[in-house]
Amino acid sequence: MNRSICTIGTGYVGMASMVGLAELGWAVNGYDIMPERIRKLQNGVAPYREAGIEDALHKHLGNGRLAFFESLEEATRGTDLIIVAVGTPARDDGSADLSALYIAVEELAKLKFASWPTVVIRSTVPPGTSDKLAKLVEGWGELVYAPEFLREGSAVYDFLHPDRIVVGSESAGAAVPYVKLFESLQKPVLFTSRSNAELIKCGSNAFLALKISFANEIANLCDVLGATSDDVLRGIGYDRRIGSQFLNPGIGFGGPCFEKDVKSIEHVAATHNMGRELFSATLRVNEAQQKRIADLVEDAVGSLEGLTVGVWGLAFKAGTDDVRDSLALRIIDMLAERGATIVAYDPAVHVTTLPKGSRLVQTALEAANADVLLVLTEWPEFQAIPPQTYASLIRRRMVIDGRNVLDAERVICAGLTYRGVGRPITSNAEPLLLASAL
Ligand SMILES: NC(=O)c1ccc[n+]([C@@H]2O[C@H](COP(=O)([O-])OP(=O)(O)OC[C@H]3O[C@@H](n4cnc5c(N)ncnc54)[C@H](O)[C@@H]3O)[C@@H](O)[C@H]2O)c1
């Protein structure tokens, strides 16, 4: 198959797109402004941990479907489809920083193309952005907007199993080359305008974030009422009109997308003097949840001054080593401000910045050697560790499960007190607690 696709940006979305398209049989060139990243990719080294990326990278470097270039000109030579997946982080005022996206399209505009290429924007952007970018493509190509809905941790799987393919274009013909790439998946395709496609992406993420904030408010209510959020939210989620996905309480939504995308849509609504209460409330509830988790730890042990808190999990979610806007790190900072020292472990995160005096350790059991244990990422590995192996290490015999990932019954059977989010405190460790208080 001729190589006719180029991807600009080899981050989470760019790499999943490249690998996914190669799996579908297409040949793709990759380009990034980080030359050291390109050199690693040329040698088969993935820039981050993500299921299936590295194996697929080796496979498709070997069969020639993937190639990486330090020069945009070389990467786009002979291409007629250019996918742009660069970052669009939040600015301080909540608006999206689109500078990387503009630079990428401006750089493309300086090149000479033999054919009339289609530029496909896959970065998440506020409504109206692609129409402005389209002006930069006038006279040499077409611009379409096709949002990506993948989740880190299952990025390649999600890319290959989308619920729908949304493509925004002002001319039906311009969208066709892109949609053809996915023909073999036989998924519903929604052809719409660029602004509609942009709003579909922002709206989808805002709704998922809203569900998480809703689950947290219900769980916090369960705590004061002595109810159990597992049953209550399962009961709500069984209603097919609602659905159980994203109805899990915990430490809130972190990571590089939800917070920035809700802030972005809130900012757009405010700019147009339209209602933004729901978006603002979603963010407020989320922000309060980290304080709530820090409070749970403090309530459990009294003052945190001079105590060591063992932390399991730093990545913003399981399956990734991504700590961008990780709420685990925010909670760690709060605990440190309250006088605690942190000993943290994560199966995938081996380098990160922790507060002064705190440290990253190599095993879960090293982190459990603390006054209290706090779980902040929902790694299934944590559930698999028999509580008997860490019970005697935790001096205050207290486990706070910020993700409701542990089996409470097994934890208390090991002689520990267990506290989850919206789960009643369960314990058979009272004598030990009293002993440690004496
Ligand atoms: N991460 C996710 O789960 C996810 C899911 C759906 C959509 N998105 C959206 O997709 C976009 C990309 O997200 P990501 O997580 O892949 O970002 P990322 O930070 O992992 O990757 C962005 C890459 O683009 C490169 N880059 C920046 N400017 C460039 C330029 N001018 N030319 C070439 N390369 C350039 C960076 O060096 C980096 O490698 C964002 O808009 C994000 O909101 C992300």
Ligand as a Chemical Component Dictionary entry (heavy atoms), coordinates in Angstrom:
data_LIG
# 
_chem_comp.id                   LIG 
_chem_comp.type                 NON-POLYMER 
_chem_comp.pdbx_formal_charge   0 
_chem_comp.three_letter_code    LIG 
# 
loop_
_chem_comp_atom.comp_id 
_chem_comp_atom.atom_id 
_chem_comp_atom.alt_atom_id 
_chem_comp_atom.type_symbol 
_chem_comp_atom.charge 
_chem_comp_atom.model_Cartn_x 
_chem_comp_atom.model_Cartn_y 
_chem_comp_atom.model_Cartn_z 
_chem_comp_atom.pdbx_ordinal 
LIG N1  N1  N 0  -4.699 11.997 25.635 1  
LIG C1  C1  C 0  -5.949 11.621 25.415 2  
LIG O1  O1  O 0  -6.480 10.693 26.047 3  
LIG C2  C2  C 0  -6.778 12.337 24.366 4  
LIG C3  C3  C 0  -7.974 11.758 23.917 5  
LIG C4  C4  C 0  -8.720 12.418 22.939 6  
LIG C5  C5  C 0  -8.301 13.661 22.449 7  
LIG N2  N2  N 1  -7.150 14.218 22.933 8  
LIG C6  C6  C 0  -6.736 15.497 22.385 9  
LIG O2  O2  O 0  -5.752 15.233 21.384 10 
LIG C7  C7  C 0  -4.742 16.257 21.394 11 
LIG C8  C8  C 0  -3.382 15.645 21.609 12 
LIG O3  O3  O 0  -3.371 15.061 22.900 13 
LIG P1  P1  P 0  -2.171 14.110 23.361 14 
LIG O4  O4  O 0  -2.550 13.600 24.700 15 
LIG O5  O5  O -1 -1.832 13.170 22.282 16 
LIG O6  O6  O 0  -1.000 15.195 23.508 17 
LIG P2  P2  P 0  0.534  14.912 23.761 18 
LIG O7  O7  O 0  1.044  16.074 24.533 19 
LIG O8  O8  O 0  0.747  13.545 24.280 20 
LIG O9  O9  O 0  1.170  14.941 22.289 21 
LIG C9  C9  C 0  1.265  16.080 21.511 22 
LIG C10 C10 C 0  2.502  15.910 20.624 23 
LIG O10 O10 O 0  2.486  16.961 19.659 24 
LIG C11 C11 C 0  3.808  17.393 19.478 25 
LIG N3  N3  N 0  3.780  18.736 18.888 26 
LIG C12 C12 C 0  3.431  19.913 19.460 27 
LIG N4  N4  N 0  3.500  20.914 18.555 28 
LIG C13 C13 C 0  3.881  20.343 17.367 29 
LIG C14 C14 C 0  4.106  20.850 16.070 30 
LIG N5  N5  N 0  3.948  22.141 15.767 31 
LIG N6  N6  N 0  4.510  19.991 15.112 32 
LIG C15 C15 C 0  4.679  18.683 15.389 33 
LIG N7  N7  N 0  4.453  18.142 16.618 34 
LIG C16 C16 C 0  4.070  18.964 17.587 35 
LIG C17 C17 C 0  4.415  17.343 20.869 36 
LIG O11 O11 O 0  5.829  17.338 20.814 37 
LIG C18 C18 C 0  3.820  16.023 21.374 38 
LIG O12 O12 O 0  4.639  14.912 21.054 39 
LIG C19 C19 C 0  -5.182 17.254 22.459 40 
LIG O13 O13 O 0  -5.938 18.260 21.855 41 
LIG C20 C20 C 0  -6.062 16.415 23.381 42 
LIG O14 O14 O 0  -7.014 17.196 24.051 43 
LIG C21 C21 C 0  -6.374 13.584 23.859 44 
# 
loop_
_chem_comp_bond.comp_id 
_chem_comp_bond.atom_id_1 
_chem_comp_bond.atom_id_2 
_chem_comp_bond.value_order 
_chem_comp_bond.pdbx_ordinal 
LIG N1  C1  SING 1  
LIG C1  O1  DOUB 2  
LIG C1  C2  SING 3  
LIG C2  C3  SING 4  
LIG C2  C21 DOUB 5  
LIG C3  C4  DOUB 6  
LIG C4  C5  SING 7  
LIG C5  N2  DOUB 8  
LIG N2  C6  SING 9  
LIG N2  C21 SING 10 
LIG C6  O2  SING 11 
LIG C6  C20 SING 12 
LIG O2  C7  SING 13 
LIG C7  C8  SING 14 
LIG C7  C19 SING 15 
LIG C8  O3  SING 16 
LIG O3  P1  SING 17 
LIG P1  O4  DOUB 18 
LIG P1  O5  SING 19 
LIG P1  O6  SING 20 
LIG O6  P2  SING 21 
LIG P2  O7  DOUB 22 
LIG P2  O8  SING 23 
LIG P2  O9  SING 24 
LIG O9  C9  SING 25 
LIG C9  C10 SING 26 
LIG C10 O10 SING 27 
LIG C10 C18 SING 28 
LIG O10 C11 SING 29 
LIG C11 N3  SING 30 
LIG C11 C17 SING 31 
LIG N3  C12 SING 32 
LIG N3  C16 SING 33 
LIG C12 N4  DOUB 34 
LIG N4  C13 SING 35 
LIG C13 C14 SING 36 
LIG C13 C16 DOUB 37 
LIG C14 N5  SING 38 
LIG C14 N6  DOUB 39 
LIG N6  C15 SING 40 
LIG C15 N7  DOUB 41 
LIG N7  C16 SING 42 
LIG C17 O11 SING 43 
LIG C17 C18 SING 44 
LIG C18 O12 SING 45 
LIG C19 O13 SING 46 
LIG C19 C20 SING 47 
LIG C20 O14 SING 48 
# 
